[in-house]
Amino acid sequence: MTDDRSEIIAAELRRRGLGPPALLLLEAHRPLRPLLSSLALFLQPISRPLLGARTDLLQQALDDDQGYDALLDRLADDEDRR
């Protein structure tokens, strides 16, 4: 996942006020990332009508270790600024 995609997801989480909780959950569930990726793929028929194109961004974030880390870094940077 590119930094642009991680920034899009991080910006959406910040806009909704979910940056700190998302950071906590993503850090806590890091060992489960491969399983979460499979679960997101399985639930895609349900999540696509709810999330639209963001479903693909989420799937790519969960598929890629570097993208997952980039998203965590973006969210952690926000917390460091506070």
DOVODO-35647 format. One line per field, with one value per atom (N, C-alpha, C): atom name; residue in three letters; residue number from 1; x, y, z. Coordinates in nm, 2 decimals. Example, Ala and Ser with C-alpha at 12.3 -4.5 7.8 and 13.67 -1.06 7.14 Angstrom:
<drentis>
a N; CA; C; N; CA; C .
r ALA; ALA; ALA; SER; SER; SER .
k 1; 1; 1; 2; 2; 2 .
c1 1.32; 1.23; 1.32; 1.28; 1.37; 1.29 .
c2 -0.57; -0.45; -0.33; -0.22; -0.11; 0.00 .
c3 0.78; 0.78; 0.78; 0.71; 0.71; 0.79 .
</drentis>
This chain:
<drentis>
a N; CA; C; N; CA; C; N; CA; C; N; CA; C; N; CA; C; N; CA; C; N; CA; C; N; CA; C; N; CA; C; N; CA; C; N; CA; C; N; CA; C; N; CA; C; N; CA; C; N; CA; C; N; CA; C; N; CA; C; N; CA; C; N; CA; C; N; CA; C; N; CA; C; N; CA; C; N; CA; C; N; CA; C; N; CA; C; N; CA; C; N; CA; C; N; CA; C; N; CA; C; N; CA; C; N; CA; C; N; CA; C; N; CA; C; N; CA; C; N; CA; C; N; CA; C; N; CA; C; N; CA; C; N; CA; C; N; CA; C; N; CA; C; N; CA; C; N; CA; C; N; CA; C; N; CA; C; N; CA; C; N; CA; C; N; CA; C; N; CA; C; N; CA; C; N; CA; C; N; CA; C; N; CA; C; N; CA; C; N; CA; C; N; CA; C; N; CA; C; N; CA; C; N; CA; C; N; CA; C; N; CA; C; N; CA; C; N; CA; C; N; CA; C; N; CA; C; N; CA; C; N; CA; C; N; CA; C; N; CA; C; N; CA; C; N; CA; C; N; CA; C; N; CA; C; N; CA; C; N; CA; C; N; CA; C; N; CA; C; N; CA; C; N; CA; C; N; CA; C; N; CA; C; N; CA; C .
r MET; MET; MET; THR; THR; THR; ASP; ASP; ASP; ASP; ASP; ASP; ARG; ARG; ARG; SER; SER; SER; GLU; GLU; GLU; ILE; ILE; ILE; ILE; ILE; ILE; ALA; ALA; ALA; ALA; ALA; ALA; GLU; GLU; GLU; LEU; LEU; LEU; ARG; ARG; ARG; ARG; ARG; ARG; ARG; ARG; ARG; GLY; GLY; GLY; LEU; LEU; LEU; GLY; GLY; GLY; PRO; PRO; PRO; PRO; PRO; PRO; ALA; ALA; ALA; LEU; LEU; LEU; LEU; LEU; LEU; LEU; LEU; LEU; LEU; LEU; LEU; GLU; GLU; GLU; ALA; ALA; ALA; HIS; HIS; HIS; ARG; ARG; ARG; PRO; PRO; PRO; LEU; LEU; LEU; ARG; ARG; ARG; PRO; PRO; PRO; LEU; LEU; LEU; LEU; LEU; LEU; SER; SER; SER; SER; SER; SER; LEU; LEU; LEU; ALA; ALA; ALA; LEU; LEU; LEU; PHE; PHE; PHE; LEU; LEU; LEU; GLN; GLN; GLN; PRO; PRO; PRO; ILE; ILE; ILE; SER; SER; SER; ARG; ARG; ARG; PRO; PRO; PRO; LEU; LEU; LEU; LEU; LEU; LEU; GLY; GLY; GLY; ALA; ALA; ALA; ARG; ARG; ARG; THR; THR; THR; ASP; ASP; ASP; LEU; LEU; LEU; LEU; LEU; LEU; GLN; GLN; GLN; GLN; GLN; GLN; ALA; ALA; ALA; LEU; LEU; LEU; ASP; ASP; ASP; ASP; ASP; ASP; ASP; ASP; ASP; GLN; GLN; GLN; GLY; GLY; GLY; TYR; TYR; TYR; ASP; ASP; ASP; ALA; ALA; ALA; LEU; LEU; LEU; LEU; LEU; LEU; ASP; ASP; ASP; ARG; ARG; ARG; LEU; LEU; LEU; ALA; ALA; ALA; ASP; ASP; ASP; ASP; ASP; ASP; GLU; GLU; GLU; ASP; ASP; ASP; ARG; ARG; ARG; ARG; ARG; ARG .
k 1; 1; 1; 2; 2; 2; 3; 3; 3; 4; 4; 4; 5; 5; 5; 6; 6; 6; 7; 7; 7; 8; 8; 8; 9; 9; 9; 10; 10; 10; 11; 11; 11; 12; 12; 12; 13; 13; 13; 14; 14; 14; 15; 15; 15; 16; 16; 16; 17; 17; 17; 18; 18; 18; 19; 19; 19; 20; 20; 20; 21; 21; 21; 22; 22; 22; 23; 23; 23; 24; 24; 24; 25; 25; 25; 26; 26; 26; 27; 27; 27; 28; 28; 28; 29; 29; 29; 30; 30; 30; 31; 31; 31; 32; 32; 32; 33; 33; 33; 34; 34; 34; 35; 35; 35; 36; 36; 36; 37; 37; 37; 38; 38; 38; 39; 39; 39; 40; 40; 40; 41; 41; 41; 42; 42; 42; 43; 43; 43; 44; 44; 44; 45; 45; 45; 46; 46; 46; 47; 47; 47; 48; 48; 48; 49; 49; 49; 50; 50; 50; 51; 51; 51; 52; 52; 52; 53; 53; 53; 54; 54; 54; 55; 55; 55; 56; 56; 56; 57; 57; 57; 58; 58; 58; 59; 59; 59; 60; 60; 60; 61; 61; 61; 62; 62; 62; 63; 63; 63; 64; 64; 64; 65; 65; 65; 66; 66; 66; 67; 67; 67; 68; 68; 68; 69; 69; 69; 70; 70; 70; 71; 71; 71; 72; 72; 72; 73; 73; 73; 74; 74; 74; 75; 75; 75; 76; 76; 76; 77; 77; 77; 78; 78; 78; 79; 79; 79; 80; 80; 80; 81; 81; 81; 82; 82; 82 .
c1 0.09; 0.00; 0.09; 0.05; 0.13; 0.10; 0.18; 0.16; 0.03; -0.01; -0.13; -0.25; -0.25; -0.37; -0.37; -0.26; -0.26; -0.30; -0.26; -0.30; -0.45; -0.51; -0.66; -0.73; -0.69; -0.76; -0.74; -0.61; -0.59; -0.67; -0.68; -0.75; -0.90; -0.95; -1.10; -1.12; -1.03; -1.04; -1.03; -0.94; -0.92; -1.05; -1.10; -1.22; -1.34; -1.35; -1.46; -1.42; -1.31; -1.27; -1.23; -1.19; -1.15; -1.00; -0.92; -0.78; -0.72; -0.73; -0.68; -0.73; -0.87; -0.92; -0.87; -0.86; -0.81; -0.67; -0.59; -0.45; -0.43; -0.51; -0.51; -0.55; -0.66; -0.70; -0.61; -0.55; -0.46; -0.33; -0.28; -0.17; -0.20; -0.31; -0.35; -0.37; -0.42; -0.45; -0.35; -0.23; -0.12; -0.10; -0.09; -0.07; -0.18; -0.30; -0.41; -0.43; -0.34; -0.35; -0.38; -0.31; -0.34; -0.49; -0.53; -0.66; -0.77; -0.74; -0.83; -0.84; -0.73; -0.73; -0.82; -0.82; -0.91; -1.05; -1.07; -1.21; -1.27; -1.18; -1.23; -1.27; -1.19; -1.22; -1.35; -1.37; -1.49; -1.62; -1.60; -1.71; -1.73; -1.65; -1.66; -1.79; -1.87; -2.00; -2.10; -2.07; -2.15; -2.10; -1.97; -1.90; -1.90; -1.90; -1.89; -2.01; -2.14; -2.25; -2.24; -2.18; -2.16; -2.05; -1.93; -1.81; -1.78; -1.83; -1.80; -1.66; -1.59; -1.46; -1.36; -1.39; -1.30; -1.28; -1.37; -1.35; -1.22; -1.19; -1.07; -0.94; -0.95; -0.84; -0.82; -0.92; -0.91; -0.85; -0.89; -0.84; -0.69; -0.65; -0.51; -0.43; -0.48; -0.41; -0.39; -0.49; -0.47; -0.39; -0.38; -0.30; -0.15; -0.11; 0.03; 0.09; 0.19; 0.26; 0.31; 0.37; 0.42; 0.31; 0.20; 0.09; 0.03; 0.02; -0.03; 0.05; 0.19; 0.28; 0.27; 0.25; 0.24; 0.12; 0.01; -0.12; -0.09; -0.03; 0.00; 0.09; 0.19; 0.28; 0.20; 0.11; 0.03; -0.05; -0.12; -0.20; -0.12; 0.00; 0.09; 0.14; 0.17; 0.22; 0.12; -0.01; -0.11; -0.12; -0.10; -0.10; 0.02; 0.14; 0.26; 0.25; 0.17; 0.15; 0.06; -0.01; -0.11; -0.04 .
c2 -0.12; 0.00; 0.12; 0.22; 0.34; 0.43; 0.53; 0.62; 0.70; 0.72; 0.79; 0.72; 0.59; 0.51; 0.51; 0.49; 0.50; 0.63; 0.74; 0.87; 0.89; 0.84; 0.85; 0.78; 0.66; 0.59; 0.66; 0.70; 0.77; 0.90; 0.98; 1.10; 1.07; 0.97; 0.93; 0.90; 0.82; 0.79; 0.91; 1.00; 1.13; 1.21; 1.22; 1.30; 1.25; 1.13; 1.07; 1.06; 1.11; 1.11; 0.97; 0.88; 0.74; 0.71; 0.82; 0.79; 0.72; 0.77; 0.70; 0.55; 0.53; 0.40; 0.30; 0.36; 0.27; 0.23; 0.33; 0.30; 0.19; 0.20; 0.10; -0.04; -0.04; -0.17; -0.23; -0.15; -0.20; -0.25; -0.18; -0.23; -0.37; -0.37; -0.49; -0.61; -0.59; -0.70; -0.73; -0.67; -0.69; -0.84; -0.93; -1.07; -1.13; -1.08; -1.13; -1.08; -0.99; -0.92; -1.02; -1.13; -1.22; -1.28; -1.31; -1.36; -1.25; -1.13; -1.02; -0.99; -1.00; -0.99; -1.09; -1.21; -1.31; -1.28; -1.24; -1.21; -1.09; -0.99; -0.87; -0.91; -1.00; -1.05; -1.13; -1.21; -1.29; -1.20; -1.09; -1.00; -0.89; -0.90; -0.79; -0.77; -0.88; -0.86; -0.78; -0.79; -0.71; -0.57; -0.56; -0.43; -0.34; -0.39; -0.30; -0.21; -0.25; -0.15; -0.05; -0.09; 0.01; 0.10; 0.05; 0.13; 0.18; 0.12; 0.16; 0.13; 0.22; 0.20; 0.19; 0.24; 0.23; 0.08; -0.01; -0.15; -0.20; -0.15; -0.19; -0.14; -0.01; 0.05; -0.03; -0.07; -0.15; -0.28; -0.35; -0.48; -0.47; -0.37; -0.35; -0.32; -0.25; -0.22; -0.34; -0.43; -0.56; -0.66; -0.65; -0.75; -0.72; -0.60; -0.55; -0.52; -0.59; -0.56; -0.41; -0.37; -0.23; -0.13; -0.16; -0.06; -0.06; -0.17; -0.17; -0.09; -0.11; -0.03; 0.12; 0.15; 0.29; 0.36; 0.28; 0.33; 0.35; 0.26; 0.27; 0.40; 0.42; 0.53; 0.66; 0.67; 0.79; 0.82; 0.72; 0.74; 0.77; 0.71; 0.74; 0.88; 0.93; 1.06; 1.16; 1.14; 1.23; 1.23; 1.12; 1.11; 1.18; 1.17; 1.24; 1.39; 1.44; 1.59; 1.65; 1.56; 1.62; 1.64 .
c3 0.00; 0.00; 0.00; -0.08; -0.08; 0.03; 0.05; 0.16; 0.14; 0.01; -0.02; 0.04; 0.02; 0.07; 0.22; 0.28; 0.43; 0.48; 0.41; 0.45; 0.43; 0.33; 0.31; 0.42; 0.45; 0.56; 0.70; 0.72; 0.85; 0.86; 0.74; 0.74; 0.77; 0.71; 0.74; 0.88; 0.94; 1.08; 1.17; 1.14; 1.21; 1.20; 1.08; 1.06; 1.14; 1.16; 1.24; 1.39; 1.43; 1.57; 1.62; 1.52; 1.56; 1.55; 1.54; 1.53; 1.65; 1.77; 1.89; 1.91; 1.90; 1.92; 1.80; 1.68; 1.57; 1.59; 1.64; 1.66; 1.77; 1.87; 1.98; 1.93; 1.85; 1.80; 1.70; 1.61; 1.51; 1.57; 1.68; 1.75; 1.82; 1.88; 1.96; 1.87; 1.75; 1.66; 1.55; 1.57; 1.47; 1.44; 1.55; 1.52; 1.44; 1.44; 1.37; 1.23; 1.18; 1.05; 0.94; 0.93; 0.81; 0.82; 0.94; 0.96; 0.93; 0.98; 0.95; 0.80; 0.73; 0.58; 0.52; 0.56; 0.50; 0.54; 0.66; 0.71; 0.63; 0.60; 0.52; 0.38; 0.33; 0.19; 0.19; 0.30; 0.31; 0.32; 0.40; 0.43; 0.32; 0.22; 0.12; 0.05; 0.02; -0.03; 0.06; 0.19; 0.28; 0.30; 0.31; 0.34; 0.22; 0.10; -0.02; -0.02; 0.00; 0.00; 0.11; 0.22; 0.33; 0.31; 0.27; 0.26; 0.12; 0.02; -0.12; -0.16; -0.22; -0.27; -0.16; -0.04; 0.08; 0.12; 0.07; 0.10; 0.04; -0.08; -0.14; -0.07; -0.02; 0.05; 0.18; 0.25; 0.37; 0.34; 0.24; 0.20; 0.17; 0.10; 0.06; 0.18; 0.28; 0.40; 0.48; 0.49; 0.56; 0.49; 0.36; 0.28; 0.29; 0.31; 0.30; 0.43; 0.47; 0.60; 0.61; 0.50; 0.49; 0.50; 0.43; 0.44; 0.58; 0.64; 0.78; 0.87; 0.85; 0.93; 0.90; 0.77; 0.73; 0.80; 0.80; 0.86; 1.01; 1.07; 1.22; 1.24; 1.16; 1.17; 1.16; 1.06; 1.04; 1.16; 1.21; 1.33; 1.45; 1.47; 1.58; 1.58; 1.45; 1.44; 1.49; 1.46; 1.51; 1.66; 1.72; 1.87; 1.93; 1.86; 1.91; 1.90; 1.81; 1.79; 1.90; 1.97; 2.07; 2.20 .
</drentis>
